[in-house]
Amino acid sequence: MKNQCDSKDYDFYSFVFPLKAFPKAKRNKYIYSQLEKMHPCFSDSCCFDYKFRLEKKEVRADVIVMQKYTLAEYKNKSKRIIIPERKGKVFFSGIKPLKVVTAAVLTAAVVLFVVSIFLSRQTEESIDNAIPQISEETDNLYEVEESNAVILMENVLHLGGASDFFSWESDGFTEKTTLALRNVFPEQIQSLLPQAVFSSVQYDAGGKDLIPYMTVQLNQRVKNGFSQTDGIASEQRASLRAFLMSQEEGVLIMEETVKPDALKFSLRGNLKNKTEKVLAVLDEKQIYVSSLVIKKQADEVVFEIIFSDLELTNQDKLIQTLMNSVSIFFEELVQQEPAKPQIQALEVQQEKLTLVGKILHEDGRVTEYYKNELGRIIKKER
């Protein structure tokens, strides 16, 4: 079954394609460069497919550009997509439903052979029919089984880091994660996630030990199955809103929108407990989101959520990881005070300390966290 696209759902371009760009290593790069010039806001949220043809003794590329979300909707309805401009051609034919595949390409050897043999002998129509249309996945598609956000949060917790800002968004094909991070150095993250991008590292002034502060960004294309249920986003928005309104105090709904379905709200009071409750509701009710922002401020936590009609298969692991790592948003990092006389140091040692948690490292080391009478967190290695 063929599925003719509505003109508002795609953009069509046709341009002369130079033979020097036909090698596989150069082909996608050249098309990307052309689309960046011709297509408004061309980015990772877009996908494209193309076909080659000969016209007036020139090889031309016919390119269709669609939003990945839109393409997913079409592929769930039909396996074959056509457009009015090229009714004889099927686009995105190599893309299976619910799987990321961003281009259909023609092998360089076949194209060069056809062009050299038929350019002077065949008519435009016969040459066009002679060129086989071959679909395959692009080489620059970075597919992974696990979300980088999950890896990042698990290891920040293990490293004793802290954060006051987390942002994650996904369209089912790509994920973008941003984390403001304290008490962890870039190399500790880079050894686990070499593709991470870091801001400049700043340090809190004063004290014996300086605490590093930076922002980490991760962009990744994911191998992620999903299904679509129209209208589920509005239902889940209403479900979360109902939960928030059922809370007796400390919850303020700040903003709500429809299309996109979104909620912005703040939590006050027992911040850690309430944050865990919100994440638990997202997990238990299987509320799917395309964007999740958590901002820890002095006396409140602000959530910004955009709901999704896409049921992402790997989102459950992300929400569960956030639940397990929620303490990083409430970790009190205290700079060590300058050295004091030994008598005073002994008095500090005699302070009443309460064990709040410990981490057992693979090399046998144990990191213990204590809280003193002033509420400060003290870290000890054994």
QUIFEN-V41786 format. One line per field, one symbol per residue. psi: psi as a letter, one per 20 degrees, with the letter a starting at -180 (. if undefined). A space follows every 10 residues. Layout:
psi = ???
This chain:
psi = pqopqphiir qpqpqpoqhi jhqhhhghgg gghghhhhpp kpaiiqqrqq qqrpplkqpq popppqqhgg ghgghihqip prqhhmhiqp qkhjpqpkqo oiqpqpphgg ghggghgigi hqrhghghhh oqopprqqhj oopqhqphhg gghghgghik rqqjppppqq jihqqppppp pqjpqghhhh hhniiqpqrq pqppqqrgpp oqprpppppq pqnoqqrpop ihghghghgh ggggiipgrj poohqpqpmq oqpprqprcn ggghghgghh ghghjlopqi ppppooagjr pppopprqip nphjhghggh ghghjhhhij poopqpqqpr qhghhhhhhi qppppirqpo rhjiqppqpq pahijqpppp p.
